[in-house]
Structures are given as structure tokens and as C-alpha cells.
């Protein structure tokens, strides 16, 4: 069964329902709203609830919503005139077709309800649930038709609804539906018709039956379009919503639609039986639309600030007008809210055609805005179409930046008095996004200056193509006007490009603090000479025993910033010195060596090195002296003796000693006494013990200052020091000192000269033997128990 809905400006009375199955659709008995289009959707109601999903174009206004439903009773009665919507609302409909006899105790009835005021349908996607629909044979289905207005040119809306039955096996007139014709005003342009059809009682594959052939014919201006087999219970068992579209030629005024139960494709299948319920028509006029795009000095500046234009500079506004609709436009006019009517090259625009209009002015200070409006009249009639577009600019006073490239002669990062500017350096001004703004060479003493600049963020690069200068240290001190602001650019592998930090220039600002100091390569060489590892620039240098080897090392360093070649080393005593290489890059070093044999006395020689810079700026040189002192070995020693007083009267007097090594009787040396030799800086040089005769000796000593420590491991007592005038006969241990090996005395500091042997440093001990034996010169012993006897 098929239902067709049609909206029209004329409202006629509904046809009187007849129960003989020969009813037709008719003009609806209610007012139909206007709009720009229609949409429809439906659902089968054999199984309930049924769900209708229907979408209204975004932004459109819903002007009318019509709900249809149809079913069959087993008796000649109308059936259920109510249906529940969304599980809550009971809607009562008007009988607009039937009850009409179909066949086999089946009477069809169609109901319609205007549910616009329920506000169930809005712009966008909508879902409607329907249930509680009861017919004694079958509830076939329901559909919703929506008329909407999206703000474009209104369409010609028409509607036909009711009930019309058809089946190819029925006798005439029930074999076919009755054609429905709608009339509309002619148009000078072609249009499009959108048609929606509601139909029920079509058994097909979806409802578990074989495909049932059918057709819909639409005739416009004598041309018929056939839609084959559009009905197949596509919305669910026993219900179809069909959406069709046909062209309406210019000048056409009528359109006819009819549903057929027939097999156009000659499949041999039994054609469908159908109930046509409603058809709606929307004759859509061609879209009329216009677009204007305004630009200021070539920039589409819809939002402020727009382009920055210097005050007093020319401003050019361009207005690009395009017919973006489907119909030609007349009387196209462009106006500007600040300038007035804009002169354009033409007044008509064909579909898709464009034209550009222009206006000029002079920039003023501050933010400026104006809005363009275009109006055009569709040749097909209807309301004028319009569009507008704003544009902006900001009038500004120009900014400037500059200063100087200088030679940082002392490499301190500052522009010191007298340091010259460097001409010929390429200076680039760039935006913070790296876009190049301007380029110039420094001149007039290294100066550069960029003016007529827009406010914004910039940086400066300096490309030193005039020499090998490098960036000096940046941002030294607190004075931006005298420091250097460039650092090596990370994007230049040669290192010849320096760049500043990003800075901001405000409107009207002149910033003259962005400078660059260049440090040029310098050639220099450094020599550090050592003798036996000691940097002996001053005498005496290391002391080396006569006859021992001497090694001179020469540390040669390229201390400049340019490679040196032809490096040569010589010694004023030794002559030329061989080195491992003759070329050194900046900062590199090498060690050269020479050898000899130590001679006696103070020795001095001077190394001299020269090198040739690769820039041919002149030979560089350096010298360094070194010294040593050649010595003959010295020695020191004497004796540790047991001291007695031969002039004593009593044994006690004799045993107390007199601090002198007496010859009569001969005093004896003490063996096993520890003797330690120290340098004057308290460095222990050597340790020994006295021999059987009490003597000791330190030899093979370099000249220098020393002292001796005597350590007594026994119980004797040190005698008095420095008695008398004879250093060779007195005792020299003066000062008690701490020593882990026993009771200790140290001498005063003495000096040993080259080759000297000093045997005057003695020490005496008392209380070591019985006085008689000592006086007799027999033997001196350690008297451990102090009994004066040599105990067994």
C-alpha cells in the first residue's frame, strides 16, 4: 500500500470517503504551512513500538509536522484513531481516507494529526517512538512529514493525502491508483522538485514475501520519469517512505504523479498490492546567493589589527564579488560604510562569475575598520540577496634599528675608546620567524641603520665576509650601548655569522643599541723550557751532580688563533733542536727535547722558537731561559763519643764529662747510635747508625742546608754542647727533639758547599761507664745498671 502527501497553496475540501475501494487522494482539509523544503520518514507498525529517525537541516525552523498512520480492520469500521508518541503522549488523528475495502475482509483507513505544537521535531537529528496502535487485521505503519524554512527562497509546497488502493488483479478502476496533479507558477529558470511518498501494504522481501514489482511515474511538461520497484517495505513490514527528485524545466507549471501495481522489468513476479496514503511536493527555486570578500592592501583582514600601514601611505581596498548561487544576478551594488558606493566594472553577474571592485585612501594613525556590503537581484525573482565583509588596518609611525660593528682590539666584549668600526660587513634584519626584511653593508666607520620598519619582533645577523674576525663575548657589563650583542649563529657552520637575540620594536621607536664586536685572528707562539723537568727560568735551577745526564724539554704551543708553519727551535748553547712537527694549529702543542751532561757550577741556556702564520702576517717568536747548578758531591759526619772529665777528682766528677773529646786519656766512640740527616726544610734525607768506633758519614750529597739528629737508644745522657772554641772537639747536639727511636738532639742548620766534606758534627754521651775504666782509656760501655762496672 502507498501513501502520497502533497502541499499546495490552495486548500480544497477532502473527498468523501467511500467503502468501495475506489477512493483517491485529495487536497488536505487543513492549512499547510509555507517553507523552503520538506523531509519525511516512516516505520512499519506490524511490530511495535515503531521508531522513526528524521533529520531536519541544521539551523532551519520547523513550520509544520504532520503524522500519518494506516491499518486494516476485518470489518467495515475505521479502526484506531489514536497513537502514543514517545511513550507518553496520546495523539488523536482525523480520518482522511477509508474505511475502504481492500480484499479478503480487509478495510483500510488512514489518519492524520498535526503535531507541530508538540515541539517533538527540531533542527538536526530526531527520533520518535510510536506504539499502542490497534487494528483488528494489521497496523501497517506510520510516517512523519516535516515542512521547514532554512532562510533561503521559499519553495512551492503542495500536498495530497487520503487513501488510494491498487492491485493489478483488481478490476478497474481499482487496478491502478488515480494520478495526482499539482500546479505551480512558471519560472524563467529551471528548478528541482523534491517528492516524498508514504505507501503501505506492500509485501516484499523485507516482510518475508517475494519481491513484488511496482512503479512510480512522475510527468513534468510532457516528460515522464519512471522509478522502478521503489516499494519493498523498506521502513519495516508493510511500510515505505520514498524520496524522489525530478527536474522542473523553465516555464513548466504542472507535475503529475501516479503509483502502479505492475512488472516493468517483466520478472514474472506478482506485482505489489498497495495503499497510497500521501505525497508531498516542494518545488525548490534555484539558490540565489552572493559573496563579497574584502581585503586591505591585499590582506583579508576580517579581524583587527589587520595590516600595519605607515601613516600617510596609500591604502587599497579590494572587493571581490562572486555569484555563488544557481541563478544570474542583476543590479549588483557594492557599498562601504566609510567610503560610500564603490565603483565596480559591471552590474550583472552570471552564475559562478566574479568581479573585483577597488577603492583607495590614505592611512591615518590608529586602528581603522570599514565594512563592505553587496546586494544583488535574482533574475528569477524573489528577494534580493546580500552579503557583507569587514576589513581592518592599523596606521602606525615607522620604527628603526641600528648601530655599529667595531673591532674589539683587546677582546673584552666592549666598545672601548679608539676601537675602530669595521666597514663592509653584511647586516641582515630578520623577523622573529626568520623572514628577511632588509640587507645592507656597514660603512661610515662600521655603522648600519634600518628604518621605515613596522613594529614587531626582529633580530639582526652580521655576516663577516671581509675577513676572519669572530664574535667577541656578548653582553659584557651593564651598558647595552657599549657592549657586543652578537653570538655565533648555529645555522652557519663556518662560524662567520653572528646574530643578536630577538628584540621588539614599538611604533615610532628608534633602537640604536644592537652592536657587534669582531675579534680578528692573532698569531703568537709560546715556549716553556724545563731542565730535568723543572721550569728553571731563574738560577740556580735544579742541582745536578757533575757528570750526570741533563734533559732539556721545550713545550711549544700555538697560543694564537691562526695556524703556524715552519716552526723552528734553537738553543743558544746547544744549537738547533729537533721537534716532532713543524706545523701547529691554534691551541695545539708539542714537546721537543735535548740532552747533555752536567758540568760544574751555574749553567744557563736559552731556547728560541719561531713560526710563520698562514695568513703571512709575519713571523712570531718566543724565548725561555733555563738553569741548573752542577755540583761535586759533599759529605758530612764525625763521631758519637763517650764523654769524661779527665780533670775530675772523684769518679763522679770524671764520669760527668766536660763536653770535649779529650785526647788524654783518649775518649772512645759509641757504636749503634742512630744518626739522621735532614734538609733545612725538615725533609729526612738519610738515616744511619754509628760504627764500632762511633763514627758515621753521609756522602754523595748535593750542596745545601742541612741539620743532623742524634738518637740515643740507651740510657746515657747527652753531654753539654758547644764547649770551647774547637768545633772539631766539642759536642754539637743542641736542641732536644721528639723522635720515636729514643732520646734525640738536633744540631743547628749548616751549609754544605759543592765538594765539601764536613767532619765536625759530633755528639757526646755521659754516664756510660765506670770512671776508672774511662779514665784509663780502656773501654767505654753502656752502664745499664749505673754501678760503674762492666757487668758480665
ChimeraX attribute file (.defattr): number of C-alpha atoms within 10 A of each C-alpha:
attribute: neighborCount
match mode: 1-to-1
recipient: residues
	/A:1	30
	/A:2	29
	/A:3	34
	/A:4	30
	/A:5	28
	/A:6	25
	/A:7	26
	/A:8	23
	/A:9	15
	/A:10	12
	/A:11	16
	/A:12	13
	/A:13	10
	/A:14	18
	/A:15	18
	/A:16	13
	/A:17	19
	/A:18	15
	/A:19	18
	/A:20	13
	/A:21	21
	/A:22	22
	/A:23	24
	/A:24	24
	/A:25	28
	/A:26	26
	/A:27	22
	/A:28	25
	/A:29	14
	/A:30	11
	/A:31	13
	/A:32	22
	/A:33	18
	/A:34	21
	/A:35	25
	/A:36	22
	/A:37	26
	/A:38	26
	/A:39	20
	/A:40	26
	/A:41	22
	/A:42	28
	/A:43	30
	/A:44	29
	/A:45	27
	/A:46	20
	/A:47	14
	/A:48	15
	/A:49	19
	/A:50	21
	/A:51	22
	/A:52	19
	/A:53	14
	/A:54	21
	/A:55	16
	/A:56	23
	/A:57	16
	/A:58	11
	/A:59	12
	/A:60	19
	/A:61	18
	/A:62	22
	/A:63	18
	/A:64	22
	/A:65	24
	/A:66	17
	/A:67	20
	/A:68	26
	/A:69	31
	/A:70	35
	/A:71	30
	/A:72	29
	/A:73	24
	/A:74	17
	/A:75	15
	/A:76	17
	/A:77	18
	/A:78	21
	/A:79	26
	/A:80	23
	/A:81	20
	/A:82	19
	/A:83	22
	/A:84	16
	/A:85	18
	/A:86	15
	/A:87	13
	/A:88	9
	/A:89	11
	/A:90	14
	/A:91	16
	/A:92	16
	/A:93	19
	/A:94	13
	/A:95	21
	/A:96	24
	/A:97	28
	/A:98	30
	/A:99	27
	/A:100	26
	/A:101	23
	/A:102	26
	/A:103	11
	/A:104	7
	/A:105	12
	/A:106	20
	/A:107	26
	/A:108	35
	/A:109	30
	/A:110	31
	/A:111	27
	/A:112	27
	/A:113	20
	/A:114	19
	/A:115	17
	/A:116	16
	/A:117	10
	/A:118	10
	/A:119	10
	/A:120	13
	/A:121	22
	/A:122	19
	/A:123	16
	/A:124	12
	/A:125	12
	/A:126	13
	/A:127	12
	/A:128	18
	/A:129	16
	/A:130	24
	/A:131	18
	/A:132	16
	/A:133	24
	/A:134	19
	/A:135	21
	/A:136	15
	/A:137	16
	/A:138	20
	/A:139	28
	/A:140	29
	/A:141	30
	/A:142	33
	/A:143	29
	/A:144	25
	/A:145	25
	/A:146	24
	/A:147	26
	/A:148	24
	/A:149	22
	/A:150	17
	/A:151	11
	/A:152	18
	/A:153	21
	/A:154	19
	/A:155	21
	/A:156	21
	/A:157	26
	/A:158	26
	/A:159	26
	/A:160	27
	/A:161	32
	/A:162	31
	/A:163	34
	/A:164	32
	/A:165	33
	/A:166	28
	/A:167	23
	/A:168	19
	/A:169	15
	/A:170	14
	/A:171	10
	/A:172	12
	/A:173	13
	/A:174	19
	/A:175	18
	/A:176	23
	/A:177	26
	/A:178	20
	/A:179	14
	/A:180	21
	/A:181	16
	/A:182	18
	/A:183	15
	/A:184	15
	/A:185	10
	/A:186	15
	/A:187	16
	/A:188	12
	/A:189	18
	/A:190	18
	/A:191	21
	/A:192	16
	/A:193	20
	/A:194	18
	/A:195	25
	/A:196	24
	/A:197	30
	/A:198	32
	/A:199	34
	/A:200	32
	/A:201	30
	/A:202	30
	/A:203	24
	/A:204	20
	/A:205	14
	/A:206	16
	/A:207	18
	/A:208	10
	/A:209	11
	/A:210	15
	/A:211	21
	/A:212	22
	/A:213	27
	/A:214	26
	/A:215	19
	/A:216	20
	/A:217	15
	/A:218	22
	/A:219	17
	/A:220	19
	/A:221	14
	/A:222	11
	/A:223	9
	/A:224	14
	/A:225	15
	/A:226	14
	/A:227	15
	/A:228	16
	/A:229	20
	/A:230	16
	/A:231	31
	/A:232	28
	/A:233	27
	/A:234	20
	/A:235	24
	/A:236	20
	/A:237	25
	/A:238	31
	/A:239	35
	/A:240	29
	/A:241	28
	/A:242	22
	/A:243	16
	/A:244	14
	/A:245	15
	/A:246	17
	/A:247	14
	/A:248	24
	/A:249	16
	/A:250	13
	/A:251	14
	/A:252	19
	/A:253	15
	/A:254	16
	/A:255	22
	/A:256	16
	/A:257	22
	/A:258	18
	/A:259	29
	/A:260	26
	/A:261	26
	/A:262	25
	/A:263	19
	/A:264	16
	/A:265	11
	/A:266	8
	/A:267	11
	/A:268	10
	/A:269	13
	/A:270	17
	/A:271	25
	/A:272	28
	/A:273	26
	/A:274	29
	/A:275	32
	/A:276	28
	/A:277	33
	/A:278	30
	/A:279	28
	/A:280	27
	/A:281	27
	/A:282	27
	/A:283	25
	/A:284	22
	/A:285	24
	/A:286	19
	/A:287	17
	/A:288	26
	/A:289	24
	/A:290	26
	/A:291	21
	/A:292	25
	/A:293	21
	/A:294	28
	/A:295	24
	/A:296	24
	/A:297	19
	/A:298	12
	/A:299	15
	/A:300	18
	/A:301	20
	/A:302	19
	/A:303	11
	/A:304	14
	/A:305	16
	/A:306	21
	/A:307	19
	/A:308	19
	/A:309	23
	/A:310	22
	/A:311	17
	/A:312	14
	/A:313	12
	/A:314	13
	/A:315	19
	/A:316	14
	/A:317	21
	/A:318	23
	/A:319	25
	/A:320	17
	/A:321	25
	/A:322	20
	/A:323	24
	/A:324	19
	/A:325	19
	/A:326	18
	/A:327	23
	/A:328	23
	/A:329	26
	/A:330	17
	/A:331	15
	/A:332	21
	/A:333	19
	/A:334	24
	/A:335	17
	/A:336	18
	/A:337	12
	/A:338	10
	/A:339	13
	/A:340	10
	/A:341	14
	/A:342	18
	/A:343	13
	/A:344	17
	/A:345	10
	/A:346	14
	/A:347	13
	/A:348	20
	/A:349	23
	/A:350	16
	/A:351	17
	/A:352	13
	/A:353	14
	/A:354	17
	/A:355	16
	/A:356	16
	/A:357	16
	/A:358	15
	/A:359	16
	/A:360	13
	/A:361	12
	/A:362	13
	/A:363	21
	/A:364	19
	/A:365	14
	/A:366	14
	/A:367	15
	/A:368	15
	/A:369	18
	/A:370	17
	/A:371	16
	/A:372	25
	/A:373	22
	/A:374	22
	/A:375	21
	/A:376	24
	/A:377	23
	/A:378	24
	/A:379	17
	/A:380	17
	/A:381	15
	/A:382	12
	/A:383	13
	/A:384	18
	/A:385	21
	/A:386	18
	/A:387	16
	/A:388	17
	/A:389	19
	/A:390	21
	/A:391	24
	/A:392	25
	/A:393	27
	/A:394	19
	/A:395	23
	/A:396	23
	/A:397	20
	/A:398	20
	/A:399	20
	/A:400	19
	/A:401	21
	/A:402	19
	/A:403	18
	/A:404	27
	/A:405	29
	/A:406	24
	/A:407	26
	/A:408	27
	/A:409	18
	/A:410	12
	/A:411	15
	/A:412	16
	/A:413	24
	/A:414	28
	/A:415	24
	/A:416	15
	/A:417	6
	/A:418	9
	/A:419	14
	/A:420	16
	/A:421	21
	/A:422	22
	/A:423	19
	/A:424	20
	/A:425	20
	/A:426	17
	/A:427	25
	/A:428	19
	/A:429	22
	/A:430	18
	/A:431	17
	/A:432	16
	/A:433	9
	/A:434	10
	/A:435	10
	/A:436	14
	/A:437	12
	/A:438	14
	/A:439	16
	/A:440	15
	/A:441	17
	/A:442	20
	/A:443	15
	/A:444	11
	/A:445	14
	/A:446	20
	/A:447	20
	/A:448	24
	/A:449	18
	/A:450	20
	/A:451	13
	/A:452	12
	/A:453	21
	/A:454	20
	/A:455	18
	/A:456	13
	/A:457	14
	/A:458	21
	/A:459	21
	/A:460	26
	/A:461	21
	/A:462	27
	/A:463	18
	/A:464	23
	/A:465	12
	/A:466	12
	/A:467	12
	/A:468	13
	/A:469	18
	/A:470	22
	/A:471	27
	/A:472	28
	/A:473	21
	/A:474	19
	/A:475	17
	/A:476	15
	/A:477	11
	/A:478	8
	/A:479	11
	/A:480	15
	/A:481	16
	/A:482	20
	/A:483	24
	/A:484	30
	/A:485	25
	/A:486	27
	/A:487	22
	/A:488	21
	/A:489	18
	/A:490	11
	/A:491	9
	/A:492	11
	/A:493	9
	/A:494	9
	/A:495	17
	/A:496	18
	/A:497	23
	/A:498	25
	/A:499	23
	/A:500	20
	/A:501	13
	/A:502	12
	/A:503	15
	/A:504	14
	/A:505	18
	/A:506	18
	/A:507	17
	/A:508	15
	/A:509	17
	/A:510	17
	/A:511	18
	/A:512	16
	/A:513	17
	/A:514	24
	/A:515	28
	/A:516	35
	/A:517	32
	/A:518	25
	/A:519	20
	/A:520	17
	/A:521	16
	/A:522	14
	/A:523	23
	/A:524	23
	/A:525	25
	/A:526	21
	/A:527	23
	/A:528	21
	/A:529	28
	/A:530	24
	/A:531	25
	/A:532	19
	/A:533	12
	/A:534	15
	/A:535	18
	/A:536	20
	/A:537	19
	/A:538	11
	/A:539	14
	/A:540	16
	/A:541	21
	/A:542	19
	/A:543	20
	/A:544	24
	/A:545	23
	/A:546	18
	/A:547	14
	/A:548	12
	/A:549	13
	/A:550	19
	/A:551	15
	/A:552	20
	/A:553	21
	/A:554	26
	/A:555	15
	/A:556	25
	/A:557	21
	/A:558	23
	/A:559	20
	/A:560	19
	/A:561	15
	/A:562	21
	/A:563	22
	/A:564	27
	/A:565	17
	/A:566	14
	/A:567	21
	/A:568	19
	/A:569	22
	/A:570	17
	/A:571	18
	/A:572	12
	/A:573	10
	/A:574	13
	/A:575	12
	/A:576	15
	/A:577	16
	/A:578	14
	/A:579	17
	/A:580	9
	/A:581	14
	/A:582	15
	/A:583	19
	/A:584	22
	/A:585	16
	/A:586	18
	/A:587	13
	/A:588	13
	/A:589	17
	/A:590	15
	/A:591	16
	/A:592	16
	/A:593	16
	/A:594	17
	/A:595	13
	/A:596	12
	/A:597	14
	/A:598	21
	/A:599	19
	/A:600	17
	/A:601	16
	/A:602	16
	/A:603	15
	/A:604	18
	/A:605	17
	/A:606	16
	/A:607	25
	/A:608	23
	/A:609	23
	/A:610	21
	/A:611	24
	/A:612	23
	/A:613	24
	/A:614	15
	/A:615	12
	/A:616	9
	/A:617	10
	/A:618	12
	/A:619	17
	/A:620	17
	/A:621	18
	/A:622	16
	/A:623	17
	/A:624	19
	/A:625	21
	/A:626	24
	/A:627	25
	/A:628	27
	/A:629	22
	/A:630	25
	/A:631	23
	/A:632	20
	/A:633	19
	/A:634	19
	/A:635	19
	/A:636	21
	/A:637	20
	/A:638	19
	/A:639	27
	/A:640	31
	/A:641	28
	/A:642	32
	/A:643	35
	/A:644	35
	/A:645	25
	/A:646	24
	/A:647	11
	/A:648	16
	/A:649	9
	/A:650	13
	/A:651	18
	/A:652	16
	/A:653	15
	/A:654	22
	/A:655	24
	/A:656	21
	/A:657	25
	/A:658	24
	/A:659	26
	/A:660	27
	/A:661	27
	/A:662	18
	/A:663	11
	/A:664	10
	/A:665	15
	/A:666	18
	/A:667	24
	/A:668	24
	/A:669	25
	/A:670	26
	/A:671	18
	/A:672	18
	/A:673	24
	/A:674	19
	/A:675	23
	/A:676	18
	/A:677	22
	/A:678	18
	/A:679	17
	/A:680	16
	/A:681	9
	/A:682	10
	/A:683	10
	/A:684	14
	/A:685	14
	/A:686	13
	/A:687	13
	/A:688	15
	/A:689	19
	/A:690	22
	/A:691	16
	/A:692	13
	/A:693	14
	/A:694	20
	/A:695	20
	/A:696	22
	/A:697	19
	/A:698	20
	/A:699	15
	/A:700	13
	/A:701	20
	/A:702	21
	/A:703	22
	/A:704	15
	/A:705	14
	/A:706	21
	/A:707	21
	/A:708	27
	/A:709	24
	/A:710	29
	/A:711	26
	/A:712	21
	/A:713	13
	/A:714	14
	/A:715	17
	/A:716	20
	/A:717	16
	/A:718	25
	/A:719	26
	/A:720	20
	/A:721	19
	/A:722	19
	/A:723	15
	/A:724	12
	/A:725	8
	/A:726	12
	/A:727	15
	/A:728	17
	/A:729	21
	/A:730	25
	/A:731	30
	/A:732	27
	/A:733	24
	/A:734	18
	/A:735	12
	/A:736	15
	/A:737	14
	/A:738	11
	/A:739	13
	/A:740	8
	/A:741	10
	/A:742	16
	/A:743	18
	/A:744	22
	/A:745	21
	/A:746	22
	/A:747	20
	/A:748	14
	/A:749	13
	/A:750	15
	/A:751	14
	/A:752	18
	/A:753	18
	/A:754	21
	/A:755	16
	/A:756	17
	/A:757	18
	/A:758	19
	/A:759	17
	/A:760	17
	/A:761	24
	/A:762	27
	/A:763	35
	/A:764	30
	/A:765	24
	/A:766	24
	/A:767	26
	/A:768	25
	/A:769	25
	/A:770	23
	/A:771	25
	/A:772	16
	/A:773	16
	/A:774	26
	/A:775	23
	/A:776	13
	/A:777	15
	/A:778	13
	/A:779	17
	/A:780	24
	/A:781	21
	/A:782	20
	/A:783	18
	/A:784	16
	/A:785	11
	/A:786	14
	/A:787	10
	/A:788	21
	/A:789	16
	/A:790	16
	/A:791	8
	/A:792	3
